[in-house]
Amino acid sequence: MAYSEALAETMRADLGVEPGLSEKKMFGGLCFLLHGNMVCGVTRDGAMYRPGKAREGAALELGAQPLSFTGRPMGGMVELDAGAFEDDALRAKLTEFSLAHAAGLPPKG
């Protein structure tokens, strides 16, 4: 599955310049990592965020959906379809949650 470059550009702008931020093709899309830990990513028609289990409920209350592309929900992960991804405030909050979660994890290799 190819990812949407338009969604990736929007996500790059949302993330800004963060030391330790990198990109990696994963899950059939493009993921953004902080010191090797996944923060968020884009697919062909939506986005995924990793707010962590502590903020997952808050992310769902804001309008995200449980990430379930594997056929069952993945704890600590949420997704947005292309329509919900257009909500700047929702993306900003999910980005904030996800960056905070990744920053609290030990760096990977």
Secondary structure by P-SEA (a helix, b strand, c coil): ccccaaaaaaaaaaacccccccccccccbbbbbcccccccccccccccccccccaaaaaaaaccccccccccccccbbbbcccccccaaaaaaaaaaaaaaaaaccccc
